[in-house]
Amino acid sequence: MAHTIADKTKLLHRVRRIRGQVEAIERDLERDADCSETLHAISACRGAMDALMAEVVEGHIRYHLFDGSNKPTASQSRAAEDLIDALKTYLR
């Protein structure tokens, strides 16, 4: 996953924030927090995971489909951007 090496620090920060969110969910469950509070924490965690997934997939598309050794056509670039936009919308 060479494309993740360039963004390693940023991705690790995201993962650490997600870990904190998961730990907050665990604490909510341990202290018998209100259901709505726990659901909001789960929703926030899911959103963070989806954003992480979108970022890694976008990097994968850009690195593995357009590796820099060949210039994509306008149609290929447009298709890649459309795919990335659709993915980000789906994962919101």
VMD Tcl script that draws the C-alpha trace (Angstrom):
set ca {
  {0.00 0.00 0.00}
  {2.57 2.51 -1.13}
  {-0.06 5.23 -1.45}
  {-0.73 5.10 2.29}
  {2.94 5.71 3.14}
  {2.75 9.29 1.89}
  {-0.25 9.98 4.12}
  {0.80 7.69 6.97}
  {0.84 10.36 9.69}
  {-2.55 11.76 8.69}
  {-4.09 8.28 8.50}
  {-2.65 7.27 11.87}
  {-4.13 10.41 13.46}
  {-7.53 9.45 12.04}
  {-7.21 5.91 13.37}
  {-6.25 7.19 16.81}
  {-9.28 9.48 16.87}
  {-11.45 6.52 15.89}
  {-9.91 4.46 18.69}
  {-10.89 7.22 21.10}
  {-14.44 7.17 19.76}
  {-14.66 3.39 20.16}
  {-13.36 3.69 23.72}
  {-16.06 6.31 24.39}
  {-18.69 3.83 23.19}
  {-17.24 1.20 25.51}
  {-17.39 3.64 28.43}
  {-21.00 4.51 27.57}
  {-21.93 0.84 27.65}
  {-20.05 0.19 30.89}
  {-21.80 3.06 32.66}
  {-25.22 2.25 31.24}
  {-25.43 5.58 29.41}
  {-28.63 6.71 27.79}
  {-29.37 4.86 24.52}
  {-29.47 8.05 22.46}
  {-26.07 9.11 23.76}
  {-24.59 5.73 22.81}
  {-26.26 5.79 19.40}
  {-24.77 9.22 18.69}
  {-21.32 7.95 19.66}
  {-21.72 4.91 17.39}
  {-22.90 7.12 14.54}
  {-19.91 9.43 14.94}
  {-17.57 6.44 14.96}
  {-19.17 5.01 11.84}
  {-18.82 8.36 10.09}
  {-15.14 8.50 11.01}
  {-14.58 4.96 9.72}
  {-16.40 5.79 6.47}
  {-14.23 8.89 6.01}
  {-11.09 6.82 6.60}
  {-12.30 4.24 4.08}
  {-13.03 6.94 1.50}
  {-9.58 8.46 1.93}
  {-7.76 5.13 1.55}
  {-9.87 4.09 -1.45}
  {-9.32 7.48 -3.11}
  {-5.57 7.06 -2.66}
  {-5.82 3.54 -4.03}
  {-7.64 4.75 -7.15}
  {-5.23 7.60 -7.73}
  {-2.07 5.56 -7.08}
  {-2.92 2.24 -8.69}
  {-4.99 3.42 -11.65}
  {-2.91 6.50 -12.39}
  {0.59 5.63 -11.26}
  {2.31 8.59 -12.84}
  {4.03 6.56 -15.53}
  {1.22 7.19 -17.97}
  {-1.07 10.19 -18.28}
  {-4.75 9.30 -18.04}
  {-7.07 10.45 -20.77}
  {-9.63 13.13 -19.98}
  {-12.30 10.45 -19.98}
  {-10.34 8.30 -17.52}
  {-9.72 11.25 -15.22}
  {-13.39 12.19 -15.30}
  {-14.42 8.58 -14.60}
  {-12.01 8.36 -11.65}
  {-13.30 11.65 -10.21}
  {-16.91 10.48 -10.65}
  {-16.10 7.23 -8.85}
  {-14.37 9.05 -5.99}
  {-17.28 11.51 -5.65}
  {-19.83 8.67 -5.66}
  {-17.86 6.79 -3.04}
  {-17.58 9.84 -0.78}
  {-21.30 10.49 -1.12}
  {-22.15 6.86 -0.37}
  {-19.93 6.77 2.70}
  {-21.41 9.92 4.26}
}
mol new
graphics top color blue
foreach p $ca { graphics top sphere $p radius 0.5 }
foreach p [lrange $ca 0 end-1] q [lrange $ca 1 end] { graphics top cylinder $p $q radius 0.2 }
display resetview
